Amino acid sequence: MDSPLAPDLPLIPCAQASPAQLTQALLSARQVLRPYYPALTWPQWHQAFKHLQPLLQLDANQATATSEGLTDLARYFEDQHPFSAPLAPLPPASTAAPLGAAAVPLPPQAGQRREKKQTYTFCTDVLESLSRASFWRRESKSALVNRALTQLLERYPESCVPIPAQTSLDLLPLAKRPAVQ
């Protein structure tokens, strides 16, 4: 299934598959992806197939999901059932960082204090790279962003300096603030 679709294998929509073919495809997809999603239950797999309706390949009375179908299933599981930890252990921050860089503390783990989500604008190529890294590393996008921001901000000593309490002057727009001599 790692190769692109073979043109000589017949394809059928999931909705037109017999119950036996659908079960075969679901079992084969589960066999391929289960190492990456071991905690998913049978109803979660069934719901994903029902929602996505992937194309199926027929080969000698064996129905399997296409490679595109498997990719869609993995993306669905990442969106619907994100995991807080990657399946494979990540290299320590000291070995992952470029030479000469200091070791970077890991982002907050589950149970630690978290702030509300804020929206930022990203370039589409950055978002695409983030999606790819998240997919292949089997790590949530939030964990990747937290790790990357932590490593980036460690380069700026200002990130450790507390922000002073706001004064009434801070609340004025910049254009209306008195000039500082």
Stockholm file with secondary structure:
# STOCKHOLM 1.0

chainA/1-181         MDSPLAPDLPLIPCAQASPAQLTQALLSARQVLRPYYPALTWPQWHQAFKHLQPLLQLDANQATATSEGLTDLARYFEDQHPFSAPLAPLPPASTAAPLGAAAVPLPPQAGQRREKKQTYTFCTDVLESLSRASFWRRESKSALVNRALTQLLERYPESCVPIPAQTSLDLLPLAKRPAVQ
#=GR chainA/1-181 SS CCSCCCTTSCEECGGGSCHHHHHHHHHHHHHHHTTTCTTCCHHHHHHHHHHHCCCEEEETTEEEECHHHHHHHHHHHHHHSCCSSCSSCCCCHHHHSCTTCCCCCCCCCTTSCCCCCCCCCCCHHHHHHHHHHHHHHTCCHHHHHHHHHHHHHTTCGGGGSCCCCCCTTTTSCGGGSCCCC
#=GC SS_cons         CCSCCCTTSCEECGGGSCHHHHHHHHHHHHHHHTTTCTTCCHHHHHHHHHHHCCCEEEETTEEEECHHHHHHHHHHHHHHSCCSSCSSCCCCHHHHSCTTCCCCCCCCCTTSCCCCCCCCCCCHHHHHHHHHHHHHHTCCHHHHHHHHHHHHHTTCGGGGSCCCCCCTTTTSCGGGSCCCC
//
